[in-house]
Amino acid sequence: MKETEENLTTGTGLPENAFRELGADEQYTPVMHPAHDQAEVTPYSVITGIVMAIIFSAAAAYLGLKVGQVFEAAIPIAIIAVGLSNALGKKSPLGQNVIIQSIGACSGVIVAGAIFTLPALFILQATYPDITVKFYQIFLSSLLGGILGILFFIPFRRYFVKDMHGKYPFPEATATTQVLISGEAKGSSEGGQAKTLIVASLIGGIYDYIVATFGWWAENVTSTASGWGQAIAEKTKVVLSCNTGAALLGLGYIVGLKYAFVIFAGSIFVWWIVIPLMGTYGSEALTAMSPDQIFKDYARMIGIGGIAMAGVIGIIKSWGIIRQAVGLAGRELKGKSTGAKEIRWQMDISMKHIVFFIVIALVAVLLFFWFGVIHTLWQALVAWAVVTIIAFLFTTVAANAIAIVGSNPVSGMTLMTLIIASAIFVAIGLNGTSGIVASMVIGGVVCTALSMAGGFVTDLKIGYWLGSTPKKQESWKFLGTLVSAATVGGVIMILNQVYGFTGENALVAPQANAMAKVIEPLMMGGDTPWILYMVGAILACILNWLGVPALAFCLGMFIPLSLNTPMLVGGAIAYFVSNSSNDQKVNDARRDRGTLLSSGLIAGGALFGVFAAITRFAGFEYVNPLSEGLTQILGCVAYLLLIGYLIWDSKRAK
């Protein structure tokens, strides 16, 4: 226990070897000692987690449908959990706070799975009135998808969180862990870390809240805001843009320069090569489009094809891990021992139980498709097979994306799933409006499964760093999924009645609109950009052959440039801070302090993002009197000040 207490005095509040690869004979010892039982699952932690899941499911659904961005719920929930435990005087609350965060964080991942797909049914309903959407379809799609995501990922937990220790940056997990560990601060060193985290959270949160609510400076600084930038964009379709948010800057710092550069390179390839070529030498319709429109309607499709192929490549590379997980299940089912008794810190749900629950869940999915969606057994069987295969194989891809960049490309993988599923459905005679409903509900199951797998790897990595019991996290995740799915289903139905997803003043629902745009021509007859998908797939193969991380590069092609540029800025700051001294110990201390500060920026941005959503929901509308040119200048100034703060405060470490 002495070793752990000493480790708590290092730069991030975690053991010194938490973020680096371990030596040959080196072991990682978490904050909560693995040999001792911890207070984790209690009435307090479970009830608080359920309340958090309900509140944040509603908030995330509204904000996601309004602006297309689902905030990271785990971080604000962790902040609230720490604050509550301190206010109530809880003793040793760390284990309970992990459970609260784990249950509550189901909200964000279930919301992402649901709102990226299912509102497309309401959007297409305006054109095809015979499309009907029922609450149970939304609820069961989210619930069953979430359950499959949990069950399919558990066999891979050990590989991602233990075997690959130090190889992935885990940016979201890092930020959430820093928040949770701050609640354990008792000594002067830990108290100083908690204070640093709180100050950074307030700076990042207030900064992002002002931008989102009042717009006193530009949220996106872009070259098209100037006359010369517009001229270049019209003539060459070349644009440069950067989101000035604090949370994204912190995210880039934690991701690091290597992956941030690869992601940015993917963005530059699309925005400075593909879009200018399409806009200059394409058809008249293409040349008349803005760079943003070309990206949304055409260039982004290359990224979708690339993500899909990168996923296939990832599955091939992970085949040994998949086979190992299946083999373990087989040995346990035969009653063979898997080795010595495991300590609490590494105990998962029994593989026998996992296999049993997977069978039950898959039977439930089949019955749902047969009686609730398609009504023809053999067509339901085909849909079931598509969901089972894609959800299982792409589980590792979703987890890999979250581990690397903290961003899950579920919308891209779901679009590819819709395309594959729709092509199969049309071939077996399931098309028209019934085919649309079947494809979107099935897409919702897959999207939620992949979203859950990506979110769950974050939870389990947090638990690994801190020393929670994986079995308890895994078991209670199902309850959070149930609560979140019910809440999201009700919220989507209510928002459709109050605002709608089509017409004036409707909710934007950008991902759902993209899904609707893709699915309609497939089911109702129309053109599908197969060539663009193939180009992306071939590019991913070439990147893999060259040794470039294909998934990270293709993520950059799929995500807008304005969101990738700050990743590079943050990564560059991390590199500069980590190499700013001739003394390696000073460099390490500065890097760790920067990680703490960046975690605060992410945490503050996420928490105040909820406040901004509540402000909007309350009907507050601020009319900004400043001109666009002035807000752009102020945006540059504010962003430079934020960058200066991160560098200056990081270098204060001794």
N, C-alpha and C positions, 0 to 999 in steps of 0.2 A: 504493500500500500504506500510505502514511503516513496517508491519510484514514481507512482502516479501523482502524489502530492507535489513532488519536485517538478514533474513535467508541467503541472498547471501554471508554473511561473514563467514558462517560455512565451515567446512573442505573440502567439495567437490564443493562448489559454488552453491549447491542446498539446499532447506530447510532441516532442521535437520531430519525430518521424511520421507525423500524421499525413503530411502532404508529399513525401518523397518515397521512392522505391526502397524497399528494405534490403539489407545485406543478406548474404547466404544463410547465416545463422541468427539473424535478427528477428525479434518478435515485436509486434505492436501490442501495447497494453492500453486499453481505453480508459477514459476518465472514471467511469463507474467500474470498479474492479470486477473482472469476470468471475472470480471465485466466490463472490458474495451475492446473495439475493438482494434485489432492489425493489423498492415500492414503485410499481409501474401501473398495473391495471387496478384502479380503485373506483368506487362510485363517483368520486370527484372528477377523475381524469376522463372517465367514459361520458358522463353527463355533459361536462364542459366541451369535450370533443364533438358530441352530437349537436350541441347548440352552435358551435363554430361552423360545423358542416352546413347547417340550415341557413345561417346568416350569410355566409360567404358564397354559398351556391346561388342564392338570390342576387347578391351584389355582382358576382362574376358573370352571371347570365345576362343581366341588364347591360353591363359595361361591354361585354363581348359582342352582343348584338348591336350595340350602339356604335362602337368604333372598331370592332374587329380584333381587339386585343384582350385576351384573358389574363388578368394579373396573377402573379404567383401567390396563391393563397397561403402557402406554407409559412412564408416569412411573417406577414402580419399576424397570423394565428400564433406563431411562436412568440412574437412580441407580447401579445395579449396574455398568453399562458404564463410567461415570465412575470409580467406585471401583476397578474392575479395571485400567483403563488407567493410573491413577495408581500402583497397587500394582506393576504390571509395568514401570513406567517407560517407557511408550510415548511416543514423541515425536510431537507434533502429532496426537493421537488423535481430534480432533473429527469428521473425516469418517468414520472407522471406527465411532465411537460412534453416529453417525446411522444407519448401515447396521445395526448391532446392534439398535438400537431399532426400526427399520423392519421387520426380519424378525421380531423377537420380538413386536412389537405385533400381529401377525396373530392371536395367541392370543386376545386379548380380543374382537376383532370376530368371529372364527369361532365362538367360544364363544357369544356373544350370538345369532348367527344360528341356531345348532343348538339350544341349550337352551330358547329361547323357543317352539319349535315341536315338535321331534321327540319329546320325552318325552310329548307328548299321546297318541301312539300307545300307549305303555305304560299310560297312565292309562285310555284307552278299552278297552284289552285286557282289563281286569278285568271290564268289562260285556259285551264282545263277544269271546269267546275265539278266534274264527276270525281275528282280526287278528294278523298276524305281522310282526315287525320284524327285519330282517337288518342286519348290520354294514355291508355294502356300500351299503345305502340311506342310512344316516346319513352314511357317509364321502363318497359321491359327491354327495349333496345339499349338504354343506358345501363340498366341494372345487369343484364346478362353480359354485355360487353365489358363492364367493369369487373365482374366476377371472373370472366375468362382471362382478362389481363393480369389479375392477381395470381390465378392458378398457373397460368403459363409461365409467369416470370419466376416464381419461387424456386424451381429447379436450377435457375441460373444465378441465384443470389450470391452464392459462394464465389463463383467465377468473377462477377463484376465488382463486388465490394471487398473481397478478401484477396483472391488470386491476382487481381489487377491493381492492387493497392499502390498508389503513387504514380500510376501510368496515365490516369485520367484526371482532369482538373476538377470535375464536379462543381461548377460555379454556384448553382442554386443550393446544393447541399452544404457547401462551404459557408455561404451567407447565413443559412438557417441555423447551422451548428454554432456559428459565432454568437448568434442571438441567444440560443439556449444556454450556452456555456457562460454567457454574461450574467445569467441569473444565479450562478454558483459563486460569484465573486465575493470573497470574504477578506483575503489579505490585501495589502496595499497594492501589490502588482496586479492582482486580478481586478481589484476595484478600479485601478487606472485603466485597464483594458475595457471594462464595462463603460466607464465614462467616455473613453475615446469612441466606442461604438455608438453610444447615445448621441454624442455631439455630431458625429458623421451622419447618423440617421436623421437628426433634425435638419441638418444642412441639406441633405439630399431630398428629404420629404418636402420641406417648405419650398425648395427650389422647384421641384416637379409640380407641386400643387399650384404655385403661382402661374407657371407656364400653362397647365391644363385648364385652370379656372379663369384666369384674367388675361393671359396672353400678352403680358407686358414685354416679353421678348419672344422671338420666333421659336417654336418647338422644332421646326426643321429649317436649317439654313441651307439655301439652295442657290445655285448659280442662275437659275431662271428668274430670280427676283430682280436682277439687274437688266438693263437694256442690252448690254453686250452678251449677257448670258442667254437671254431670250433669242437674240440673233443667231448665236451659235447653235442653240437647241433647234431652231427652225431650219437652219441650213444643214447641220450635220447630225442632229439628234443626240448630241453629247451633253450630258448633264452631270453635275456633281452636287451631292446633297449629303447632309449630316444631321442626324437627330441630336439635339443639344441636351437631352435628358440625363439626369444624374445616375439613374439606375443602370442605363445601358453603358455608361462610362465605367461604372464599377464592375459590371459583368465582363467587359472587355479586359479589365485588369486581371480578374481571376482566371479567365480563359487563357491568357498569356499570348505572347507575340506569335508563336508558331501557328497555332490553330486560327488565331484572329487574322493572320496574314493570308492563310489558305482560303478562309471564308471570304475575305475582301477580294482576293484574286478572282474567285468565282463571280462576285458581283461586278467587278471591273470587266471581266470577259463578256458578260451579258450587256452591261450598260455602255461600254465604250467600244465594243467590237460588233456584237450581234445586232443590237438595236440600231446603231448608225448604218450598218450594212442593209438591214431590212428597210429602214426609213429613207435610204438614199437610192437603193437599186430595186426596191420592191414595187408592187403594183401602185396605182394611183391612190387606192384606198389606204395603203400602208403609208405612203409618203405624206398623206394629209393628216395622219394621226400624230398626237404628241408622244414623246418618249414614254411617258407613264402608261398611255393607252397601248402602245406597242408591247410594253413589258407585260401588262395584265392579260392581253388577248393572245399574244404569240410567244414572245421570248421566254416567258415564265414556263411555258409548256416544255421547253428544253430542259429546264431545271427539274420538272416533274419526272420526265423520262430518266434523267440522270439519277435522281433520288431512288427511283424504282430499281434501276440497274445496280446502283451502289448497295442497295439493300440486298439484292440477289447475291452480289459479290460477298457482302458481309455474311450472309447465310452460309455460303460455300466455305468461307474462311472459318466460320464458327461451327462447322459441321461436327468437328470432333467434340466440341462442348455439348452440342445438342445430343449427339450419340451417347456421350458420357451420362448426361442427365436421364436419358431414356433407359440406359443400361442400369443405372442406380435404381430406377423405379422397378425394373424387371427383377433385380436381385432381391429388393425388399419384398416384392410381391411373392417371391418364392420362399421367403422366410429366412434368407441368408443374412448374416450379420455384415454390417458395413464398416466395422472397425470398433475401436474403443469408444467407451461412453463419452459423449461430447459435453463440454461445459456449457453452462447456461447461455453464455455470450454467442455461441454458434449453433444453438438448437433451432431447427426449422420444424414446421409441421411435418409429420411423418410422410414419407413418399407414398406409403400405402394409402393414407388418407387423401393425399393430393390426387392420386390417380382415381380414387373413388369419387371425389368431388368433381373432377374434370368430366368423368362419365355422366354424372348427374346433370352437370351444367350443360353439356352438349346435348343430352336428351331434351332438356328444357328448351334449348335454342331450337332444336328440330320441331318440337311441338308448337313453339311460338310461331315459327315460320309457316307451319302447316295450317294451324287453326286461326292464327291471328293476322297473317299477311298474304300468303299465296293461295292456300286452300286446295292445292293439288299436290299429292304426296311426292311424286317423283320430281317435280320441279322444286318442291321444298327441300328434297334430299340434295339436289344439285346446289341450291343456295347454301345449304348447311355445309356441304363439302368445301365450297369456296371460302366461307367464313372461317372454318376450322383450320384449313391449310394456311391461308394468308395471315390470320391472327397469330397462329403459333410461330410461323417462320419469321414474321416481321417483328416479333416481340424483342428479339436481340437487337434489331436495327433501331427501334425506338429507344431502348435503354442505352445503346451506344451513343446516339445523338445527344441525349440528355447529359450523359457522362462527359462528353467532349465540350459542347457549346452551351448547354443549359437550355436548348431550344429543340422541341420535339417537332419534326416535320410531319405531324399526323395529317394535316390537310393535304399535303402532297402525296403521301402514301395512300390516303383514302381516295383521292381523285383517281390514282392508278387502279385501286381496288374497284371503284365504280366502273371504270372503263373495261377492265377485265370481266367483271361480273355481268355488265350490260351486254358485252359481246356474246358471252355464253348464254345469257337469258334470251337474247334475240334468236340465237341459233336453235334453242329448244322451244321457241314459240311464245315466250313470255315477253311481250312488248306492249307499247301503248301506255295508257295511264296506269294499268295494273303493274306493268313492268317498272314504271317510274317509282311507284310506292314501294315495290319489292326492293328495288336497287337502293333507294334512299334509307329504308329501314335497315337493310343489311349493311349499308355503308356506315350507318350509325353504330351498329354493333362493333364493326371492325375498328372504326375511328375511336370509340370509347375504350376498346381493348388495348389499342396501341398507346392511347393517351395514358391509360392507367399503368401500363408496363413502364412507360417513361417516367411517370411521376413516382411510381413505387420504388424504382431504383434509387431515387433521391432519398426517400424515407429510410430505406434500409442502409444506405451509406451513412446517413446521420446517426442511425442506431449503432452502426459499426464503430464509428469514431467515438461515440459517447459510451458505448457498452450496454445498450438495451438488449432485451431478449427478442431475437427475430421472430420466434414462434408467436409471441404475444402481439407484436406489430402485425404479423400476417393474419392472425385470427380476428383481430378487432377491425382490420381494414374492411372486412365484409360489411360490418354494421355501418361504417361511414359511407360505403358505396350505396347501400340501401336507402339511407336517409337523403343523400345527395341526389340520387336518381329520382326519388319521389318529389323532392323540392324543385329540381330543374324541370321536370315534366309539367308541374303546375305553373311555374313561372313562365315557361314558353307559351303555354295556352293563354295565360292572362295577358302577356305582352302582345300576343297576336290580336287579342280582342281590343286592347287599349290603344296600341300604336299601329299594329299591322307591319308587314314586311314589304309591302308594295304601295306605291302612291305617295302623295305629298306628306311630309313630316313623318314618314314611316321609319322604322329602325333600319339601319343600313345592312346589317348582316352580310358583310362582304364575302366571307368564306362560303356561306350557304348560297349566295348568289352565284359564286363561281361553280359550285356543285350543280346548281340548277342549269347553268349555261352548258355544262359538259354533258349532263344526263339527257337533256331534252332532244338534241339531234340524234343521240344514240338510240333512243327509244321511239322517237316520233319520225325518224328519217332525216338525215342531214349529214354534214361533213364533220369528220373527226380528224384532228391534226396528227395523224399517225407519223408523218415524216418528222415533225418536231420532237415527238417522243423518242423516235429512233435515233435522231441526232444526239439527244441527251444520253441515251443508253450507250451509244458508241463512244461518246466522249468519256463517260464514266469508265469504260473498259480501258481506254487509252491512259487515263489518269492513273488507274490502278497499275497498269503495266509500267508506267514511269515512276511509280512509288509515291505518288501524291495521294493524300487522303481523299478519296473520291467523294465520300459522304459529306465531309466538311466543304469541299469545293462546290458540290451541287446544292448544298444548303444555301451557300452564298448566291447561287444563280436563282434560287427560288424566293429568298427573302429580299425585300426592297433594299436598294443601295443605302437609303437614309438610315436604316437600322444596322447595316454592316459597317459603315464608316466609323461610328463611335467604338465598335468592337476593336478596330485596328488602333484607334487612338488610345484606348485603355490598355491594349496589349503593348503598345510602344512605351507607355508610361511605366508599365511593370518591368519591361526590359531595362529602361533607363535607371529606374530606382534600384533595381537589383544589381546594377553594374556601376554605381555612382561613386564607389570608394575603392581604394586599393586594399582595404581590409575586408576579407570575406565574411567575417563575423558581423561587421557593420552592415554589409550588403544583405546578409540574411535577416538581420534585425529590421532593416528598412523594408525589405520585401514583405516580412510578416506584418509589420505595421500597416503597410499599404493594403494587404489582404483584409485586415481588420477594418480599415477605413472604407474599402470598396464594399465589404459586406454591409457596412452601415448605410452607404449610399443606396445599395439595392434594397435593403430592408425599409429605409425611409421612403424610397420611391414607391415600393409596393403598398406600404401602409397608407401613405397619403394619396395613393391612387384610389384606394377605397373611399377616402374622404371626398376626393374630387367627384367620384361616381355618385356619392350621396348628395353632394351639392347640386349636381346636374339633375338628379332624380327629383330633388326638391323644387326644381323649376327655376333655379337661379341662372340668369343669362346676363353676362357682362359685355357691354358694347365697348370695345377697345377704341379709344379716340386716336391712337397712334397710327401713322401710316405704315404700310407694309415695308417700305424701305428702311424706316427707322427701327421697326421691330427686328428686321434682319441684322442691322448693325448691333443693336442691343443684344441680340441672340449670340453673335460672335463674341462680344465683350463678356457676357455672362458665362459663356462656355469656357473662355480662356481663364477667367477667374476661378472657375470650378477646377479646371485642369491644374492651375497654379496651386490651389489649396491642396489637392491630392498629392502633388509632388512635394510641396513644402512640408506638409504634416508627415508624410512617409519618411522624409529625410531627417525628421527630428529624432528618430530612433537612435539610440546609442548602442 
